[in-house]
């Protein structure tokens, strides 16, 4: 696939055709890491850092419920020099 580098403000950019985006599993707005390896420009997707909220939102709700055992631990008094 042939593409050209074009001026883009004070930088330069190129067009990535839709079929290349699809084949690479990329979408508009995805963050990319750019590096030069042996004279080639390599673009790689940046793995998104998940927040606690993201992780909890993707967890089955039944796994988030406080169990009787959880409640027992939460209600237990300290036995040593816990904070």
C-alpha positions in Angstrom: 0.0 0.0 0.0 1.4 3.4 -1.0 0.6 6.6 0.9 2.2 10.0 1.1 3.4 12.1 4.0 1.6 15.5 4.1 2.1 18.7 6.1 -0.2 18.9 9.1 0.2 22.1 11.0 3.8 22.1 12.3 4.0 18.3 11.9 3.5 15.7 9.2 1.0 13.0 8.8 -0.3 10.3 6.5 -3.6 8.7 5.7 -4.2 5.1 6.9 -6.8 3.5 4.7 -9.9 1.9 6.3 -9.0 -1.6 5.2 -5.6 -1.3 6.9 -7.2 0.1 10.1 -9.7 -2.8 10.1 -7.0 -5.4 9.4 -4.9 -4.0 12.3 -7.9 -3.9 14.6 -7.6 -0.1 15.0 -10.3 2.5 15.2 -10.5 6.3 14.8 -9.2 7.9 18.0 -7.0 4.9 19.1 -3.6 5.9 20.6 -0.5 4.7 18.8 3.1 4.4 19.8 5.5 5.5 17.0 9.1 4.3 16.8 11.8 3.9 14.2 13.3 0.4 13.9 16.0 -0.1 11.3 14.8 2.9 9.3 11.2 1.9 9.3 8.4 3.7 11.1 6.5 1.3 13.3 3.0 2.2 14.7 1.7 0.1 17.5 -1.5 0.4 19.5 -1.1 1.7 23.0 -2.7 -0.6 25.6 -5.3 1.5 27.5 -4.7 1.6 31.2 -7.9 0.4 32.9 -9.2 2.2 36.0 -10.8 0.5 38.9 -14.1 1.8 37.7 -13.5 0.2 34.2 -12.6 -3.1 35.9 -15.6 -3.1 38.2 -17.9 -2.1 35.3 -16.8 -5.2 33.4 -17.2 -7.5 36.4 -20.4 -9.6 36.8 -22.5 -8.0 39.5 -22.9 -11.2 41.4 -19.1 -11.2 42.0 -19.3 -7.7 43.6 -21.9 -8.5 46.2 -20.6 -8.7 49.8 -20.8 -12.2 51.1 -21.4 -13.3 54.7 -17.7 -14.2 54.9 -16.8 -10.7 53.6 -19.1 -9.1 56.2 -17.5 -11.2 59.0 -14.0 -9.9 58.0 -15.3 -6.3 57.7 -17.0 -6.5 61.1 -14.1 -8.3 62.9 -12.1 -6.4 65.5 -8.3 -6.1 65.3 -6.2 -8.8 66.9 -2.8 -7.1 66.7 -1.5 -3.7 65.8 -3.6 -3.2 62.6 -4.2 0.3 61.6 
